[in-house]
Amino acid sequence: MTDVIVVGAGVVGLTTALALRAENATVTLVDEGRADGTASWAGGGILSPLYPWRYSPAVHALALAGARLHPCLRDTLVERTGIDPELRRDGLVVLDAEVQAAGLAYAEAQGIEVSSVGIERLRALLPGLTPDLKHGLYFPEVATVRNPRLLSALRAALEVDPGVRFERARRVEQLVLRGGRVQGVATPSGNLCADRVVLACGAWAGLLDLPGGRLQIVPVRGQMLLFRFSPPALEVPVLFEGRYLVPRSDGHLLVGSTLETAEFDSGTTAEAAAVLEEFARRLFPMVFEGQAPLRHWAGLRPGSADGIPWIGPWPETPGLYLNVGHYRYGLTMAPAAARLLVESLMGRASSFGHVADYAPENRRSATQGRAFSVGTAAPES
Ligand SMILES: Cc1cc2nc3c(=O)[nH]c(=O)nc-3n(C[C@H](O)[C@H](O)[C@H](O)COP(=O)(O)OP(=O)(O)OC[C@H]3O[C@@H](n4cnc5c(N)ncnc54)[C@H](O)[C@@H]3O)c2cc1C
């Protein structure tokens, strides 16, 4: 029998499995193998909250801790698999004029590097930027990761580990309980047994019946466009009016995103494509002239009230743990969230601040009776 079953093999489940293996626990990773809609594949890979000063200390602390662990995760994965997740520290330029004072105050309070940049520096950082925008804030420490490669590297590292079993194309339909304790999970092709189960199933976590009720985790759709330029058109990611452009090393350029409540529909819409294209063309008119997107996709974020994830034991059910609800920043938070979850599963005191903020029993009381909406999930950005 495996020590721990992890349900969901997105970035959260995979990093959780890796952290459990570092503790020598054997792991079974169960994933229904969705062909589309999973957030970890669809995301932009910016390793920071957008406008971080608008978020609660709980979101901010976990994102900062996650971002700081990514270089070590990258080194481990490159060494074990040879797959480079393309962690790049190119910084981020924020172009919204009205956030300049708040951004500077935040950076000073947190000891984060920032510079206020005028037109000349902007042109150097962002060649082709519209002359309408003349000021920005440059956060040089912000990094990005190429998330599909991060997932490939995580999978490859776990696949060669004899302490990990992958159960692919198996949908967990319910928990198996005995005497109130978790004993495993039920799938259409039979039960899998373990006396500890971690739910890391993203936007779908709220569909499972748990003792004490379903989780308030709601899918929030985000659409992305992909362009390609040769040579690369942009080196530095840029954020404006809540949307962003993220360059990859090979000339691919992502334009994102939308925040939509569309239930579990992970289809794309012509309206969103038009909005994202218009955004990119308005910022970089010459760069995007005559360019058509190569691809258009959508993913479902695991939306949680206030954007705060649920990490730790489920109070009603010994053996059941959650690592869900990372909403807009799961790629950033994942290594820190995995560490936090494993500390709690191993019964160790955490050195991490704000632990109680993510505890499922506290998340449940904080969200009880509150209707979820994109607006209450996190500040509009
Ligand atoms: C458009 C977009 C842009 C984003 N940009 C960023 C960004 O720049 N930076 C950032 O930090 N974050 C970003 N995010 C958010 C981030 O992608 C998510 O928070 C994170 O990927 C959530 O990871 P997850 O593993 O919980 O969920 P997912 O990646 O969705 O994985 C869940 C997994 O669980 C499996 N599963 C579900 N139900 C079951 C079941 N019953 N049985 C078995 N398996 C099941 C699914 O098949 C899936 O593989 C973005 C998200 C989107 C959609």
PDBQT file of the ligand as one rigid body, heavy atoms in Angstrom, charges set to zero:
ROOT
HETATM    1  C1  LIG A 401      -5.096  31.811 -18.100  1.00  0.00    +0.000 C 
HETATM    2  C2  LIG A 401      -4.398  31.563 -16.794  1.00  0.00    +0.000 A 
HETATM    3  C3  LIG A 401      -3.268  32.308 -16.476  1.00  0.00    +0.000 A 
HETATM    4  C4  LIG A 401      -2.587  32.066 -15.278  1.00  0.00    +0.000 A 
HETATM    5  N1  LIG A 401      -1.426  32.718 -15.033  1.00  0.00    +0.000 NA
HETATM    6  C5  LIG A 401      -0.727  32.463 -13.896  1.00  0.00    +0.000 A 
HETATM    7  C6  LIG A 401       0.512  33.109 -13.672  1.00  0.00    +0.000 A 
HETATM    8  O1  LIG A 401       1.007  33.879 -14.502  1.00  0.00    +0.000 OA
HETATM    9  N2  LIG A 401       1.156  32.857 -12.489  1.00  0.00    +0.000 N 
HETATM   10  C7  LIG A 401       0.647  31.997 -11.553  1.00  0.00    +0.000 A 
HETATM   11  O2  LIG A 401       1.266  31.828 -10.509  1.00  0.00    +0.000 OA
HETATM   12  N3  LIG A 401      -0.519  31.342 -11.780  1.00  0.00    +0.000 NA
HETATM   13  C8  LIG A 401      -1.218  31.560 -12.908  1.00  0.00    +0.000 A 
HETATM   14  N4  LIG A 401      -2.424  30.962 -13.128  1.00  0.00    +0.000 N 
HETATM   15  C9  LIG A 401      -3.018  30.153 -12.049  1.00  0.00    +0.000 C 
HETATM   16  C10 LIG A 401      -2.412  28.778 -11.959  1.00  0.00    +0.000 C 
HETATM   17  O3  LIG A 401      -2.316  28.252 -13.255  1.00  0.00    +0.000 OA
HETATM   18  C11 LIG A 401      -3.264  27.872 -11.062  1.00  0.00    +0.000 C 
HETATM   19  O4  LIG A 401      -3.468  28.470  -9.797  1.00  0.00    +0.000 OA
HETATM   20  C12 LIG A 401      -2.588  26.527 -10.837  1.00  0.00    +0.000 C 
HETATM   21  O5  LIG A 401      -2.156  25.986 -12.057  1.00  0.00    +0.000 OA
HETATM   22  C13 LIG A 401      -3.520  25.531 -10.162  1.00  0.00    +0.000 C 
HETATM   23  O6  LIG A 401      -2.877  24.281 -10.174  1.00  0.00    +0.000 OA
HETATM   24  P1  LIG A 401      -3.631  22.967  -9.741  1.00  0.00    +0.000 P 
HETATM   25  O7  LIG A 401      -2.623  21.869  -9.802  1.00  0.00    +0.000 OA
HETATM   26  O8  LIG A 401      -4.352  23.203  -8.457  1.00  0.00    +0.000 OA
HETATM   27  O9  LIG A 401      -4.796  22.768 -10.830  1.00  0.00    +0.000 OA
HETATM   28  P2  LIG A 401      -4.744  22.159 -12.315  1.00  0.00    +0.000 P 
HETATM   29  O10 LIG A 401      -3.510  22.521 -13.007  1.00  0.00    +0.000 OA
HETATM   30  O11 LIG A 401      -6.038  22.522 -12.957  1.00  0.00    +0.000 OA
HETATM   31  O12 LIG A 401      -4.681  20.601 -12.073  1.00  0.00    +0.000 OA
HETATM   32  C14 LIG A 401      -5.759  19.880 -11.510  1.00  0.00    +0.000 C 
HETATM   33  C15 LIG A 401      -5.600  18.426 -11.921  1.00  0.00    +0.000 C 
HETATM   34  O13 LIG A 401      -6.554  17.645 -11.206  1.00  0.00    +0.000 OA
HETATM   35  C16 LIG A 401      -7.090  16.679 -12.072  1.00  0.00    +0.000 C 
HETATM   36  N5  LIG A 401      -8.391  16.298 -11.530  1.00  0.00    +0.000 N 
HETATM   37  C17 LIG A 401      -9.458  17.106 -11.306  1.00  0.00    +0.000 A 
HETATM   38  N6  LIG A 401     -10.467  16.423 -10.743  1.00  0.00    +0.000 NA
HETATM   39  C18 LIG A 401     -10.023  15.153 -10.595  1.00  0.00    +0.000 A 
HETATM   40  C19 LIG A 401     -10.623  13.958 -10.088  1.00  0.00    +0.000 A 
HETATM   41  N7  LIG A 401     -11.862  13.958  -9.554  1.00  0.00    +0.000 N 
HETATM   42  N8  LIG A 401      -9.913  12.812 -10.124  1.00  0.00    +0.000 NA
HETATM   43  C20 LIG A 401      -8.642  12.779 -10.642  1.00  0.00    +0.000 A 
HETATM   44  N9  LIG A 401      -8.037  13.887 -11.130  1.00  0.00    +0.000 NA
HETATM   45  C21 LIG A 401      -8.716  15.059 -11.105  1.00  0.00    +0.000 A 
HETATM   46  C22 LIG A 401      -7.150  17.361 -13.441  1.00  0.00    +0.000 C 
HETATM   47  O14 LIG A 401      -7.146  16.398 -14.491  1.00  0.00    +0.000 OA
HETATM   48  C23 LIG A 401      -5.874  18.203 -13.409  1.00  0.00    +0.000 C 
HETATM   49  O15 LIG A 401      -4.778  17.512 -13.985  1.00  0.00    +0.000 OA
HETATM   50  C24 LIG A 401      -3.091  31.117 -14.343  1.00  0.00    +0.000 A 
HETATM   51  C25 LIG A 401      -4.224  30.368 -14.666  1.00  0.00    +0.000 A 
HETATM   52  C26 LIG A 401      -4.865  30.565 -15.893  1.00  0.00    +0.000 A 
HETATM   53  C27 LIG A 401      -6.059  29.730 -16.233  1.00  0.00    +0.000 C 
ENDROOT
TORSDOF 0
